[in-house]
Amino acid sequence: MRESRFITAQDGLRLHALDYGDRQSPHLTVVCLPGLTRTVEDFAVLARALASDRRVLCLDYRGRGRSDHDPNPARYSIAVETADVVTVMAALEAMPAIVVGTSRGGLIAMTLAAQRPDLLAGVVLNDIGPVVEIEGVVRIKGYVGQLQHPESYQEAAEFLRRTTGNQFPNLGAADWLAAAKRGWREEAGRLVSTYDPALANTLQGFDPDKPFPTLWPQFDAMAQMPLMVVHGANSDILSSTTVDAMQQRHPDTEVLVVPDQGHAPLLAEADTIRAIAAFAAKCDARAAAALIAQETIARSSAAPSSAGIRGTGPLGRTR
């Protein structure tokens, strides 16, 4: 079962989230954050699987899915969207949580680690890291905001296959059609994209000759957190060199390489789901152990000292 929830952002925009599973589950909540132009529907398979024993929240950023479009495209930024995520997590009482961040969602997760580490009980970075490869950004810039109103889902599917097919060589016609139905929807008798075309403005200033600043300080803020990296073997956004460097700086990082997929892995295959579920269980165990340790320290601090006290009986009465 899933339920749509709507939350008001700090500036008044209405944000949408899908709420799966049992809100009273003793396990940590999983919060799923999609890519630049993506929506909650990208996590449908993963969320249903994980929601068998825990709560899962999937977010539509402003300007995507069922969230309001922002009249000022300049606010489609990591800083604003990170603040939106904090607002949603607080409003839906999902703190701390395990965050699964795909692409842009992973950049937001790293930003949260630097700004609000108390909100994170573990992080899954889906094909994103502190270094973003220029080749992939050039490819993404080439299609964001294009084909806003395809004549049919079949045309949309062909557009996706043409622009991202080299990343996913094993997908068939039915897969591309399903992807098209996640990327466009019917409104007033025509197909429209599920994101605000003004999002293309976020890449307007991109210069291939000037690489993005790296996010190593934000990544290093996750040093004490459980971390998993899902890496598409065909990815043009996250390189193996960067993954190796991430493991060197965070030796406990779990890495799952997804063969025959690029940017970003679909998180819908049984092996991938099992690996993420196992990681979430480890986060549960770590959080439980930390809570027991805190309670033990609190009890020790609250216990009266025996120094200087004579003849005290079992109920604290002096004999």
Secondary structure, DSSP 8 states (H G I E B T S, - for coil): -EEEEEEE-TTS-EEEEEEES-TT-SS-EEEEE--TT--GGGGHHHHHHHTTTS-EEEEE-TTBTTS---SSGGG-SHHHHHHHHHHHHHHTT--SEEEEEETHHHHHHHHHHHH-GGGEEEEEEES--SS--HHHHHHHHTTTT--SS-SSHHHHHHHHHHHHGGG-TT--HHHHHHHHHHHEEEETTEEEESB-GGGGGGGTT--TTS-----HHHHHTTTTS-EEEEEETT-SSS-HHHHHHHHHHSTT-EEEEETT--SS--S-SHHHHHHHHHHHHHHHHHHHHHHHHHHHHHHHHHS---TT--SB-TTS-B-
